[in-house]
C-alpha cells in the first residue's frame, strides 16, 4: 500500500470544507458557558469580567448572552423561563432555537462552578479568530498596489496585531446610555478616594492638585526655550574636525569638537539674540572669549558656573587654563548651540577652551516610575541612556551632577548612591536612546511595553528632533504629523504621552520674557492636539527669584489653567516642590 493510499484511508470524510479552514471555535464550551449562567448568578459574575457577546462564534449564543446580561444588570433572575421571555420580547426566541434549546443548554453543562474556565476557552478562540482576520487583512495590505508608504503599511499591520490582544477590540461606537454607568462608577471611585491620585502622579503637589494626575489618552506638551541666555559672540571661532567655523555660521547637523578633541554633533542652535548683558572672559594664556552673562562654564570643583559668577583663578574643567579676568562690555549679538556628547562640552576660541551648552520631563518620570511604580518609557533623542541615568541618580541621591560626571564623590556620597541604587534598580523605568528613531519605531515599542509591562506613561524628548524619514513639503507639516500621531497613540494605548518641545524666540522679544502657547516652535498644531500645554520659564533678570521656575499651565482641556512656582535645583538636575507656608 502506498503512502498516498494510507493517507487517504485515514483522512476521514472529505465532504465539506477542510477542517483547518474553519474559524477557531468551541461550540461545546460556548454552550457550557451559557448553561452555567442560566443555572447560577455567581457564574454570570465570573463570566462577564472577561467575555463579551462578540466573542461567541454562533450568533444565537451572542443573543442569549446579551439577554442574560441585561436581566442580570436589572437585578432580575436569569433562568430558562425569564431569558425565553426576554428573547420573546425582542423577537429573537425562534432565532436562537426556541425555549427547548435553552433547556438543552442547562442539561449540557457539566457544572456551573467551572463557567469562568469555559469562558476563558471561548475568549481564546475568539482571539484566534481575530488573529486570522488580522492576518488576512495584513496579507491584503502586502499585496495591494498603490497602498501608500511602506512604513504606513507596516504601522497599520502592527496596529492590527495589537488590536487582536486588545480586549476593547470589536466595538467602535456605543450609545450614551451604555457609557453612563461606567462613567458613574468612575465618579464614585474618585469620590471614595482620600488623597489617592486618579491619574499618573507628576510628583509636584500643586500641579497634581490642578490636574489630578496625568490621565490615559492625554497628550501633554512641556515646552521651554532651548539654551536661553547661554551664548557666545557670533565671531567666536569654533574648531571642527576639518577646520574652523564661527558661532554665527554653525548649524544643526554640523560637527564640532568635544573636550577631548573628538567630533560631536550639533543637535540644536538658537536664533541670534541681542541686547543681552555681555562680558569678556580672559584666561591665563591670554585668550579672550566674549560671552553673555548666563553662558555656562564647567569649572573644576565648582560645577557649572555662569559668566557673571566667574572668579579669577578658577580652573576650567578638563583644561590646564584658569580664569584671569572677567570684564563687562557693551552688548553684542550672541548665539548658542547644543551638542550631543554626555558632558555637553565643546571647544571654543582660537586656543580651544572647553565650554558648556544647555528637566521637568525626567522629574515626572522619576515620580511615576520610582515613587509610584508605574511603568514609564522615556524615548530620548537628545541625551544618552547613561546621561539620563546619571541625572536620575543625582536627583534621587541629591548628589551634584557634576560630581557624578567627574567621579569626585566622597564616602557619604557613595553611601547615598548605594542606598538609592538598591531602591531604584527594580523601578519600571524604561529608557531608549536609539539614534534617528522614527515614530513608527516608538509606536511599536510602546505597544510591546503595554502588553508586557502594562505601560502607564510615555515621555518623548524632544519633538523637534524626531524624523519621519519621508519626504514632506515642510518641517511644520512633519511636526504636525508627529503631533497628531502621538495623540492617537495616547488614545490607542490609553496612557498619557508627554512630548517635550521647544519654544521659538518669541519670549526673548517681549519685555517680561514670559512664554505663550503661540511660541511653540515649528507647528501650531501641537497647541491644537495637546490636552495640556505646560510652559517652563525662569526669570533670570530678577535676583529675588534665583532658584525658582514658573510652570505655566497654558492649556488644560479638562480643568483650569494656573501658574505654579517650583524650585529649580540645577546642581541636582531636578525641579522640586517649593516649601509650603504653614
Rosetta blueprint (number, residue, H / E / L):
1 X L
2 X L
3 X H
4 X H
5 X H
6 X H
7 X H
8 X H
9 X H
10 X L
11 X L
12 X L
13 X L
14 X L
15 X L
16 X L
17 X L
18 X L
19 X H
20 X H
21 X H
22 X L
23 X L
24 X L
25 X L
26 X L
27 X H
28 X H
29 X H
30 X H
31 X H
32 X H
33 X H
34 X H
35 X H
36 X H
37 X H
38 X H
39 X H
40 X L
41 X H
42 X H
43 X H
44 X H
45 X H
46 X H
47 X H
48 X H
49 X L
50 X L
51 X L
52 X L
53 X H
54 X H
55 X H
56 X L
57 X L
58 X L
59 X H
60 X H
61 X H
62 X H
63 X H
64 X H
65 X H
66 X H
67 X H
68 X H
69 X H
70 X H
71 X H
72 X H
73 X H
74 X L
75 X L
76 X L
77 X L
78 X L
79 X L
80 X H
81 X H
82 X H
83 X H
84 X H
85 X H
86 X H
87 X H
88 X H
89 X H
90 X H
91 X L
92 X L
93 X L
94 X L
95 X L
96 X L
97 X L
98 X H
99 X H
100 X H
101 X H
102 X H
103 X H
104 X H
105 X H
106 X H
107 X H
108 X H
109 X L
110 X L
111 X L
112 X H
113 X H
114 X H
115 X H
116 X H
117 X H
118 X H
119 X H
120 X H
121 X H
122 X H
123 X H
124 X H
125 X H
126 X H
127 X H
128 X H
129 X H
130 X H
131 X H
132 X H
133 X H
134 X H
135 X H
136 X H
137 X H
138 X H
139 X H
140 X H
141 X H
142 X H
143 X H
144 X L
145 X L
146 X L
147 X L
148 X L
149 X L
150 X H
151 X H
152 X H
153 X H
154 X H
155 X H
156 X H
157 X H
158 X H
159 X H
160 X H
161 X H
162 X H
163 X H
164 X H
165 X H
166 X L
167 X L
168 X L
169 X L
170 X L
171 X L
172 X L
173 X L
174 X L
175 X L
176 X H
177 X H
178 X H
179 X H
180 X H
181 X H
182 X H
183 X H
184 X H
185 X H
186 X H
187 X H
188 X H
189 X H
190 X H
191 X H
192 X H
193 X L
194 X L
195 X L
196 X L
197 X L
198 X L
199 X L
200 X E
201 X L
202 X L
203 X L
204 X L
205 X H
206 X H
207 X H
208 X H
209 X H
210 X H
211 X H
212 X L
213 X L
214 X E
215 X L
216 X L
217 X L
218 X L
219 X E
220 X E
221 X E
222 X E
223 X E
224 X E
225 X L
226 X L
227 X L
228 X L
229 X L
230 X L
231 X L
232 X E
233 X E
234 X L
235 X L
236 X L
237 X E
238 X E
239 X E
240 X E
241 X L
242 X L
243 X E
244 X E
245 X E
246 X E
247 X L
248 X L
249 X L
250 X L
251 X L
252 X L
253 X L
254 X L
255 X E
256 X E
257 X E
258 X L
259 X L
260 X L
261 X L
262 X L
263 X E
264 X E
265 X E
266 X E
267 X E
268 X E
269 X E
270 X L
271 X L
272 X L
273 X E
274 X L
275 X L
276 X L
277 X L
278 X E
279 X E
280 X E
281 X E
282 X E
283 X E
284 X L
285 X L
286 X L
287 X L
288 X E
289 X E
290 X E
291 X E
292 X E
293 X L
294 X L
295 X L
296 X E
297 X E
298 X E
299 X E
300 X L
301 X L
302 X L
303 X E
304 X E
305 X E
306 X E
307 X H
308 X H
309 X H
310 X L
311 X L
312 X L
313 X L
314 X L
315 X E
316 X E
317 X L
318 X L
319 X L
320 X L
321 X L
322 X E
323 X E
324 X E
325 X E
326 X E
327 X E
328 X E
329 X E
330 X L
331 X L
332 X L
333 X L
334 X E
335 X E
336 X L
337 X E
338 X E
339 X E
340 X L
341 X L
342 X L
343 X L
344 X L
345 X E
346 X E
347 X E
348 X E
349 X L
350 X L
351 X L
352 X L
353 X E
354 X E
355 X E
356 X E
357 X L
358 X L
359 X L
360 X H
361 X H
362 X H
363 X H
364 X H
365 X H
366 X H
367 X H
368 X H
369 X H
370 X H
371 X H
372 X L
373 X L
374 X L
375 X L
376 X E
377 X E
378 X E
379 X E
380 X E
381 X L
382 X L
383 X L
384 X L
385 X H
386 X H
387 X H
388 X H
389 X H
390 X H
391 X H
392 X H
393 X H
394 X H
395 X H
396 X H
397 X H
398 X L
399 X L
400 X L
401 X H
402 X H
403 X H
404 X H
405 X H
406 X H
407 X L
408 X L
409 X L
410 X L
411 X H
412 X H
413 X H
414 X H
415 X H
416 X H
417 X H
418 X H
419 X H
420 X H
421 X H
422 X H
423 X H
424 X H
425 X L
426 X L
427 X L
428 X L
429 X E
430 X E
431 X E
432 X E
433 X L
434 X L
435 X L
436 X L
437 X L
438 X L
439 X H
440 X H
441 X H
442 X H
443 X H
444 X H
445 X H
446 X H
447 X H
448 X H
449 X H
450 X H
451 X H
452 X H
453 X H
454 X L
455 X L
456 X L
457 X E
458 X E
459 X E
460 X E
461 X E
462 X L
463 X H
464 X H
465 X H
466 X L
467 X L
468 X L
469 X L
470 X L
471 X L
472 X L
473 X L
474 X L
475 X H
476 X H
477 X H
478 X H
479 X H
480 X H
481 X H
482 X H
483 X H
484 X H
485 X H
486 X H
487 X H
488 X H
489 X H
490 X H
491 X H
492 X H
493 X H
494 X L
495 X L
496 X E
497 X E
498 X E
499 X E
500 X E
501 X E
502 X E
503 X E
504 X L
505 X H
506 X H
507 X H
508 X H
509 X H
510 X L
511 X L
512 X L
513 X L
514 X L
515 X L
516 X L
517 X H
518 X H
519 X H
520 X E
521 X L
522 X L
523 X L
524 X L
525 X H
526 X H
527 X H
528 X H
529 X H
530 X L
531 X L
532 X E
533 X E
534 X E
535 X E
536 X E
537 X E
538 X L
539 X L
540 X L
541 X L
542 X L
543 X H
544 X H
545 X H
546 X L
547 X L
548 X E
549 X E
550 X E
551 X E
552 X E
553 X E
554 X E
555 X E
556 X E
557 X L
558 X L
559 X L
560 X L
561 X L
562 X E
563 X E
564 X E
565 X E
566 X E
567 X E
568 X E
569 X E
570 X H
571 X H
572 X H
573 X L
574 X E
575 X E
576 X E
577 X E
578 X L
579 X L
580 X L
581 X L
582 X L
